[in-house]
Amino acid sequence: MNYFLVKHLVLKDWYLNRRMMVASLVTSALTFVAIAAAGGSNISIIFGIIVLATILIGMGAVIMSTIVMERKQQTLPFVMSLPISYSEYTTSKVLGSLLLFLVLWTAMLAGTIVTILNAPGFSHGLVPFVIIMMLEILVSTCLITTVAVTTESQGWTIGVTQVGGLALNAVGYYVAHIASIRAGMNDHAIHWSKSATILVLAEFTMICLMLGTTFFIQSRKRDFV
C-alpha cells in the first residue's frame, strides 16, 4: 500500500470540498439554534429535519461528484499514471469521500441529539428515530459512493442521489409507523426497542455490503482510463 499517495489523494479531495464543508457546518449550527429557539414545536421539528437532510444529501452528492469529475475533466489518466494501484486509488476515493462526509454527519447527529436532550419541549423518545434516520442517510451516501466510484458516470450518480432522497421519505414513514418505535417517540425517556436494534444492524450490514461491492468491482477492472 502506497500510504503516501493515498494520503495526498485523500487530502486533495478534502481541499477541494473545504468551503462547502464549512458552509454546511455553519448552516447546520444555525439550524440547531433555530430549532431550539422554537421550543420543540412540530413545525420546528419538520423544518429542522428537512433542512438537515437536505444539507447532508446535498453535501454527499457534491463530495461524490468530485469522483465523477476526475473522469470528465481527464484528470483520472494523470492520477493513474502515478505509482498507485487500482485498489489504492479506490481506497483513496472511498476514504476521501466518506471520511469527509462523516465529519459533517457526526456533527449533525451529535447536534441533533444534544438539541433534543437539552432544548425545552422535545421528547427524548425521538432519539432512536433520529439515529435510525441518520444511519439511513449514511446508507444512501454509501450507495452514491459505490455508484460514483464504480461507474464514474454523472448521470447514474445524479439518478441514485435522487432515488436516495425519495427513499429517505419512504423509510422515515415506515420507521415512524413501527409500533414499538412510534410508541416511544412522545415519551420523556429514551426507549430503545428490539425493532430499532434490527434496523440499525440492517443498515450497518448494507453499508458493509456496498463498500465491499465497491472494492470487488474495482478489483476486477483492468483499465481506468
Helices and strands as residue ranges (DSSP letters): H 3-16, H 18-37, H 42-72, H 76-81, H 86-118, G 124-126, H 127-151, H 154-176, H 179-184, H 194-220
